């Protein structure tokens, strides 16, 4: 299908403050597919999301991320978004003085040609419709962007943006954290409604819970900045039942984390008993 | 030891100007007394700003500009903003007022809206008890100089129980850098009256140094309400030194809306004396500094009245090498029980060489009060830029949204649409040069 995206991550390596976090990620996502990346905390999952989107803190040192033939890594953050990538963030920023509606309208118009901006009426209808589907209070349209939103409201607002912007590759970074079960179902419905051949998903989570509502086609496990195991939905179920230890055993991994050296335990200075003479 | 201080104007000139305008004797004498004081007093000591290093000696001479019969005689740029305001409009060009109109309706109700020079002659009983009483000529060299050489200006009197619904509008326009441009605005809102006053202080075409030394005095009587809004966009050769002060009596209210959109240096001090019980004040100030501009912006609320309430918000955006010193002073005097004072000063810096300083001060001499302050100085948050860009918004637009968003809590709260539109246009003009 002509509108079906093809997204290939090829040997992606990335560092934060000269510390390598991603050590060669290979992944292919096609339109219609839902990929889940699972793994314990500190294994590089969120770094992958940020590196694809282009967060200035992350330096890509090697590899490519090709969307429909174009390398995203050559583009600015806004160009990546306009090329079709959407990242629902774990910690969305709060922006005072910019209303949700103004922000979203600017974002939608950024994708359109000058002179072809979405009309206010059309925009408001679309936004009201999507907000209704996601059970977001209509007042949030004119609230300042994420300001004073609860954790769950922010996540729902991310899904609202996704629905409005109609991206071809969607990355959800821990969208399930901080959501109660009702909100989780609403968010999952929002995602499921958008599953089609014209869109691919990459869902990052360390809980199986979300995957009960969004059934993935592929499940990947990340440890030490690499994808160490891939499989189908049954892999997620096994992780839910047995945890990650069996994978670590199978692969001979002791510490699954990456770039966490500074948190190594150090003997505190004052635990040395004073000498009495 | 005495030091000879050179004044920007001499005694003969002050006397001659006053005589040529047939000013009443009390006013002439006041000018001459002030001139003597000006020779003795020092410039005000400002927080982290030394006025002696500013170019503040060039006041120009008093020159009379011919009256105009309609706004069609103004430069085109100013006609548009005023086209819907045929009545209740006053225009000062350079040193003197050239146009004034008041609707018959308001005149019948006893509202006085005229230039201050005329008012001093025709309504001395209303002018003399108030003129230079909220701000005193003895305060410092600037207030003394102002008293000696102000010209033109506005007198607005609203009688008891009269509610003026249409904003009264004033344009102060400097077109000649050799003419004095130091107007005085005096507003007296009598018991239970209400009025909205809007002015625009601007300049056209001048290129030599000039000082705009203005004073605004507002007297809000019991139960009265005054909305005062002013937008300043003087060019970079003009130094703006402006004092604004309101004295608010029982249950009276003053609302200040101030846009400091000048291109030159600016000292502004906007103070409210909450004299009466239950008196309230609200001040919203927006400023933008570019290039080498130096701004020293003060808001002050002094509480004497019980249950008095003040709120002050200042937001400043600084770019290039501009410097902003933003001061907020909430002073609660002994006896002002249950007073409440809030203030916020925020500075957003767009360049690494811009400087901003926010100095909140709470001075409290009474136990049973509530007061709060918040101040912040910072750069644009890179995470916010990233977030907006990740939705396809260009970096330029993202910065723009964040800057306008920073100012929005003040700009969007302006109750007079015409003023908020005009301020928005001035902000855009300054930020998108």
Boltz contact constraints between the chains, C-beta under 6 A:
constraints:
  - contact:
      token1: [A, 53]
      token2: [B, 390]
      max_distance: 6.0
  - contact:
      token1: [A, 55]
      token2: [B, 386]
      max_distance: 6.0
  - contact:
      token1: [A, 77]
      token2: [B, 389]
      max_distance: 6.0
  - contact:
      token1: [A, 77]
      token2: [B, 390]
      max_distance: 6.0
  - contact:
      token1: [A, 78]
      token2: [B, 389]
      max_distance: 6.0
  - contact:
      token1: [A, 78]
      token2: [B, 392]
      max_distance: 6.0
  - contact:
      token1: [A, 78]
      token2: [B, 393]
      max_distance: 6.0
  - contact:
      token1: [A, 78]
      token2: [B, 394]
      max_distance: 6.0
  - contact:
      token1: [A, 81]
      token2: [B, 390]
      max_distance: 6.0
  - contact:
      token1: [A, 81]
      token2: [B, 391]
      max_distance: 6.0
  - contact:
      token1: [A, 81]
      token2: [B, 392]
      max_distance: 6.0
  - contact:
      token1: [A, 82]
      token2: [B, 392]
      max_distance: 6.0
  - contact:
      token1: [A, 87]
      token2: [B, 390]
      max_distance: 6.0
  - contact:
      token1: [A, 93]
      token2: [B, 383]
      max_distance: 6.0
  - contact:
      token1: [A, 93]
      token2: [B, 384]
      max_distance: 6.0
  - contact:
      token1: [A, 93]
      token2: [B, 387]
      max_distance: 6.0
  - contact:
      token1: [A, 95]
      token2: [B, 384]
      max_distance: 6.0
  - contact:
      token1: [A, 95]
      token2: [B, 405]
      max_distance: 6.0
  - contact:
      token1: [A, 96]
      token2: [B, 405]
      max_distance: 6.0
  - contact:
      token1: [A, 97]
      token2: [B, 405]
      max_distance: 6.0
  - contact:
      token1: [A, 97]
      token2: [B, 406]
      max_distance: 6.0
  - contact:
      token1: [A, 97]
      token2: [B, 408]
      max_distance: 6.0
  - contact:
      token1: [A, 97]
      token2: [B, 409]
      max_distance: 6.0
  - contact:
      token1: [A, 98]
      token2: [B, 401]
      max_distance: 6.0
  - contact:
      token1: [A, 98]
      token2: [B, 405]
      max_distance: 6.0
  - contact:
      token1: [A, 106]
      token2: [B, 393]
      max_distance: 6.0
  - contact:
      token1: [A, 107]
      token2: [B, 391]
      max_distance: 6.0
  - contact:
      token1: [A, 107]
      token2: [B, 392]
      max_distance: 6.0
  - contact:
      token1: [A, 107]
      token2: [B, 393]
      max_distance: 6.0
  - contact:
      token1: [A, 110]
      token2: [B, 392]
      max_distance: 6.0
  - contact:
      token1: [A, 110]
      token2: [B, 393]
      max_distance: 6.0
  - contact:
      token1: [A, 111]
      token2: [B, 392]
      max_distance: 6.0
